[in-house]
Amino acid sequence: MYSILIISPLIFALTVFIGRVKIRNILVVSFVIILSILSLLNMTLETTSFESNLSHSLHNIFILVDTLLLIYFLAQGIIKKHYLVTVLAIMQMLLYSVVLSLSPTLLSNDILVDNISSVMYLIINIVGGIIIIYALEYIKSEEFSAFKKNAFIAILFIFLSIMNFIVSTNNIEIFFMLFELTTLCSFILIGYRGDEISSNNALKALWMNQIGGVAILIAIIFSIHHYNTAYFDMLITNINELYLLPIVFLAIAGFVKGASIPFEKWLLGAMVAPTPVSAILHSATMVKIAPYIMFKLAPAMSGFVSVTITLIGTFVFFSASLLALSKDYFKEILGLSTIALLALMMSLAAIGTEEAIMACLVLIVFHAISKALLFLQAGILEKSFHLKYVNDINGLINHSPLVVFFIIIGFASLTLPPFGAFVAKFMAIESIAKEIVNNPLYSLALIFVAMGSVFLTLLYFKVVTKLFAKDVDYKEKLHVEIPKLYTVPSYMLLALLFIGVYISFDIELLSALEIIVPLVLIAVIPMLFAIFVFKKAHRVKEYNCGEKDEVKLNMYYFDISQKYKQLINVIAIVSIFILIVGVML
């Protein structure tokens, strides 16, 4: 099944160039349905793990692909006169030549599909596929040639293929190639509009992700040198707690791909790309590599590494949530909350207990659906209403209550019960609290998670409150027609959210009482407040002698000075340095 999920999107990518737009759209929708069905079949049929080896010829092709990729990165660095890209490409070439010169004797299967891979298939193909359907409408209004519009859809399908492969491989060398291919896809998509801002941000994404590539190559060298293997399962099985450098450098690659502070600028810079790019990066593809790597490494993480990664992740969760409160650009708010939640996922995976792993998995699934839904609405705001900033969305409820509804549900699904993200955060706090007995440092992680959760909740409610503000210039209801290829994907994601709620109850992640009580409190507390505070108030009817007053609702921003932003970066960098040095001592 895994091979079909890898090959079929590549075939689909070629067929989007056939025929007219209507034929292309019908084909794309059909392809997405096929990928979704295949993913569901894989989940039901593959009850145990599946292992397989790839031919020697394929390995040679992969080496050629890797070499061409690194040459391309070097060429981009030279052509664009970007020294960081150039230097990092040269470093990768040197390290890759060292990897090729080594001959590990402890071999294993190139392909290893387990339950986590099956869950990732669902996210990649169903959520990613829905975003591609949405992209059909979005790309229509872009000033691209017909070929370039089709190529955009094709690259998105190729992205899905690469992601299906990356969650299937057990070979770290193949994983490196696929890691770099995701970097290439993001570089092309972020710079797709071709203007100066897009090109600069694409280069930023390139060099930052190259750091992750360097980290993987260093990990491979250490793994072969000390453990005589370049396979995940062999590395985990034979790991020695006194030598964890391969694990640490693979984890650093995860931090880079997950855009954890101080690597967050590449993902925030990706906001200049067409909105489907932001949606697919944040929900279904690239950044999900970060928690996936941590899943793979979790069994090998010792006390020091586990605690340190948990502390780094929870600190990033807290910091990114705080930084988001100072933003007005809607996509940037979504981006920072993604960075925060990815860091929390990595922390949970690093803890490695059964409860923490389950919490991480639930958070991955619901975050993918919720963020896809929210980014789709960001694209609608941009294309249909020409709105990018939250402070400008006064009166949106008058013009498009449906978009407002989707945004509210999107934020509610990340914040409130009975949705899975709330359940996952509840489980996360419980998982971390249980570890305090083993190591008191987890109490600091617990504080970071608690405060970060408060900041994110405050952020979401702040944005949602703005949605209900009436436009002072509002005369009569002006309904804006939203295209079907915008609304249908949104309804599909909405359906997935509520299906997820049913599954959460079915597998008993939390008891019904634990979910119902918070819901009741949310409804009852404001009512009690209104009754007891205002019951003695003497209300006077409004009277203004016929004069009109203008009332404007603005947002309060938590201004964070550059000094504190730099401090957050310094703490994150020092923490990663401590992680590396700590395992060397």
Buried (B, 14 or more C-beta within 10 A) or exposed (E): BBEBBBEBBBEBBEBBEEEEEEEBBEBBBEBBEBBBEBBBBBBEEBEEBBBEBBEEEEBEEBBEBBBEBBEBBBEBBEEBEBEBBBBBBBBBBEBBEBBEEEEBEBEBBBBBBBEBBBBBBBBBBBBBBBBBBBBBBBBBEEEBEEEEBBBBBBBBBBBBBBBBBBBBBBBBBBBBBBBBBBBBBBBBBBBBBEEEEBBBBBBBBBBBBBBBBBBBBBBBBBBBBBBBBBBBBBBBBBBEEEBBBBBBBBBBBBBBBBBBBBBBBBBBBBBBBBBBBBBBBBBBBBBBBBBBBBBBBBEBBBEBBBBBBBBBBBBBBBBBBBBBBBBBBBBBBBBBBBBBBBBBBBBBBBBBBEBBBBBBBBBBBBBBBBBBBBBBBBBBBBBBBEBBBBBBBBBBBBBBEBBBBBBBBBBBBBBBBBBBBBBBBBBBBBBBBBBBEEBEBBEBBBEBBBBBBEBBBBBBBBBBEBBEBEBEEEEEEEEEEBBEBBBBBBBBBBEBBEEBBEEBBEEEBBEEEEBEEBEEEEEEEEEEEEEEEEEEEEEEEEEEEEEEEEEEEEBEEBEBEEEEBEEBBEBBEEBBEBBBEBBEE
